[in-house]
Amino acid sequence: MNKKVIFEDLGMIDYKRCWEYQEDIFAKTIETKTSNRRNSTTIETTNLLIFCEHPHVYTLGKSGDEKNLLVNEDYLKSRGATFYKINRGGDITYHGPGQIVGYPILDLENFFTDIHKYLRLLEEAVILTLKEYGLNGERSAGETGVWFDVETPKARKICALGVKTSRWVSMHGFAFNVNSDLSYFGHIIPCGITDKQVTSLQKELEREVDMEGVKFKLKNHISNLFEMELI
């Protein structure tokens, strides 16, 4: 079992370019696993944890409804935003500056073979990060992600999750609103959920937050929870 994980912070990167980068790594990992089984070899698979930010973009998962995008293509262009239908689970979400997007491309057979556990540990890493800022992040029954004030009229989401797995290899991941411009969420029904709001760390703390500090805390919590050896 290879628990070494390459950490890459790609900074601001175009969504499509990063998606293609993920797809390439994902395909090569599956190819290695397939070859190992076919040839009875034990070549180690590569694990990556990618952090980045994207220019304004909306993405729609396989199970999503395009009606949850509330504006047309011309309006998106006027706001400097793009739109992609992609191959993760979940509905529609927004990515943009001030948001930490995390893409773990892991061979889960190096860690555990349990998708439910995988999602819960990603949520837990965000919950533990929020705790370091004095905030009580929560899970919402039947809904992935991290929330505040669940089961109250003030329920709001700070982190969305949407993943793809094949042969126990993961891609896509999570989006954690730190200093996000929340007005962009007004153009969609986020994750197809109509009765809850979205929020950010900046909004909750009523101040701009140091992104590098959040990344450092989040990276360490992911590493500890998954028992990774980051390199």
C-alpha positions in Angstrom: 0.0 0.0 0.0 1.5 3.3 -1.1 0.4 6.1 1.2 2.8 8.7 -0.3 0.8 11.5 -1.8 2.2 14.3 -4.1 0.8 17.7 -3.0 0.5 20.3 -5.7 -0.8 23.8 -5.4 -1.6 24.9 -8.9 -2.8 28.4 -7.9 -5.2 30.0 -10.3 -5.8 27.7 -13.3 -8.4 27.5 -16.0 -11.1 24.9 -15.2 -10.8 22.9 -18.4 -7.0 22.8 -18.3 -7.1 21.4 -14.8 -9.9 19.0 -15.6 -7.8 17.6 -18.5 -4.8 17.3 -16.2 -6.9 15.3 -13.7 -8.2 13.1 -16.4 -4.7 12.3 -17.6 -3.5 11.3 -14.1 -6.7 9.4 -13.5 -6.4 7.4 -16.7 -2.7 6.6 -16.1 -3.5 5.3 -12.6 -6.3 3.0 -13.9 -4.0 1.8 -16.7 -1.3 0.9 -14.1 -3.8 -1.0 -12.0 -5.2 -2.8 -15.0 -1.7 -3.8 -16.1 -0.8 -5.0 -12.6 -3.8 -7.3 -12.5 -3.3 -8.6 -16.0 0.5 -9.2 -15.6 0.6 -10.1 -11.9 2.9 -7.1 -11.3 3.1 -4.7 -8.3 3.9 -1.3 -9.8 3.0 1.4 -7.4 0.2 3.8 -8.3 0.6 7.5 -7.9 -1.5 9.5 -5.5 -2.0 13.3 -5.8 -3.7 16.0 -3.8 -4.2 19.1 -5.8 -5.3 22.5 -4.5 -6.2 25.3 -6.9 -8.5 28.2 -7.6 -10.4 28.7 -10.8 -11.6 31.7 -12.8 -15.4 32.1 -12.5 -17.0 28.8 -13.8 -20.2 26.7 -13.3 -20.0 23.0 -13.5 -22.9 20.5 -13.8 -22.6 16.9 -12.7 -24.0 13.9 -14.4 -27.1 13.7 -12.2 -27.7 17.5 -12.4 -30.5 19.5 -14.1 -29.4 22.2 -16.5 -32.5 24.2 -15.3 -30.6 24.9 -12.1 -28.4 27.3 -14.1 -30.6 30.4 -14.0 -28.9 32.6 -16.6 -28.0 32.3 -20.3 -24.6 32.0 -22.0 -24.5 35.7 -22.9 -25.0 36.7 -19.3 -22.3 34.3 -18.2 -19.9 35.9 -20.7 -20.8 39.4 -19.3 -19.8 38.2 -15.9 -16.6 36.6 -17.2 -17.9 33.1 -16.4 -17.9 29.8 -18.2 -20.0 26.6 -18.0 -19.2 22.9 -18.3 -21.1 19.7 -18.1 -18.7 17.3 -16.4 -18.4 13.6 -15.3 -18.6 13.9 -11.5 -21.6 13.2 -9.3 -23.8 15.9 -8.0 -25.7 18.8 -9.5 -24.5 22.3 -10.4 -21.9 24.3 -8.5 -19.8 27.4 -8.8 -16.0 27.8 -8.7 -14.2 31.1 -8.6 -11.4 33.2 -7.0 -11.2 33.0 -3.3 -12.3 29.4 -3.2 -10.1 26.5 -2.4 -10.8 23.7 -4.8 -9.3 20.3 -3.8 -8.8 17.4 -6.2 -7.6 14.2 -4.5 -6.6 11.8 -7.3 -6.1 8.7 -5.1 -5.9 5.0 -5.5 -8.2 4.3 -2.6 -6.9 0.7 -2.4 -3.8 2.3 -0.9 -6.1 3.7 1.9 -9.5 2.0 2.2 -12.2 0.9 -0.2 -15.2 2.8 1.1 -16.6 5.7 -0.9 -18.9 6.8 2.0 -15.8 6.9 4.3 -13.9 8.9 1.6 -16.6 11.6 1.4 -17.0 11.8 5.2 -13.2 12.2 5.7 -13.1 15.1 3.2 -16.0 16.7 5.1 -14.2 16.1 8.4 -11.0 17.8 7.2 -13.1 20.9 6.4 -15.0 20.7 9.7 -11.7 20.5 11.6 -10.3 23.4 9.7 -13.4 25.5 10.5 -12.9 24.6 14.2 -9.5 26.3 14.1 -11.4 29.5 13.3 -13.9 29.0 16.1 -16.7 27.8 13.8 -18.9 24.8 14.1 -19.2 23.1 10.7 -21.7 20.3 10.4 -23.0 17.6 8.1 -26.6 17.6 6.8 -28.4 14.3 6.6 -28.7 13.1 3.1 -26.7 16.0 1.6 -22.9 16.0 1.1 -20.8 18.9 2.0 -20.2 21.0 5.1 -22.9 23.3 6.6 -23.7 25.7 9.4 -26.9 25.7 11.5 -28.4 22.5 10.0 -32.1 22.0 10.5 -32.7 25.7 11.1 -33.9 28.5 8.8 -30.3 29.8 8.8 -28.9 26.6 7.3 -26.1 27.5 4.9 -23.4 25.6 3.0 -19.7 26.5 3.0 -18.2 23.5 1.2 -19.5 21.4 -1.7 -18.4 17.9 -2.7 -18.7 16.1 -6.0 -16.5 13.1 -6.9 -15.9 10.4 -9.5 -14.4 7.0 -8.9 -13.5 4.1 -11.1 -11.7 1.0 -10.0 -11.2 2.7 -6.6 -9.4 5.7 -8.2 -10.9 9.1 -7.3 -11.0 12.5 -9.1 -12.8 15.8 -8.8 -13.3 16.6 -5.1 -14.4 19.6 -3.0 -14.9 23.4 -3.2 -14.4 25.4 0.1 -15.6 29.0 0.1 -13.0 31.1 1.8 -13.1 34.6 0.3 -15.5 33.8 -2.5 -17.8 36.4 -4.2 -21.0 34.8 -3.2 -23.1 36.9 -5.7 -22.1 34.3 -8.3 -24.1 31.7 -6.5 -27.2 33.8 -7.2 -27.1 32.6 -10.8 -27.7 28.9 -9.9 -29.6 26.7 -7.6 -26.5 25.4 -5.9 -26.4 21.6 -5.8 -30.1 21.7 -6.8 -31.0 22.7 -3.2 -33.6 25.5 -3.1 -34.1 26.0 0.7 -30.6 26.6 1.9 -28.1 29.4 1.4 -24.3 29.4 0.7 -21.7 31.2 2.8 -17.9 31.7 3.0 -15.3 31.8 5.7 -15.0 35.5 5.1 -18.7 36.1 5.6 -18.8 34.0 8.8 -15.7 35.8 10.3 -16.6 39.2 8.8 -13.1 39.7 7.6 -10.9 38.6 4.7 -9.0 35.4 5.5 -5.5 34.5 4.6 -5.8 31.8 1.9 -2.4 30.3 2.5 -3.2 29.8 6.2 -6.4 28.0 5.4 -4.7 25.8 2.8 -2.0 24.8 5.4 -4.6 23.8 8.0 -6.8 22.0 5.5 -3.9 20.1 3.9 -2.7 18.9 7.3 -6.1 17.7 8.3 -6.5 15.7 5.1 -3.1 14.2 5.5 -3.8 13.2 9.1 -7.2 11.8 8.5 -6.1 9.7 5.5 -2.8 8.8 7.2 -1.0 10.2 4.1 2.7 10.8 3.7 2.7 14.1 1.8 5.6 14.7 -0.5 
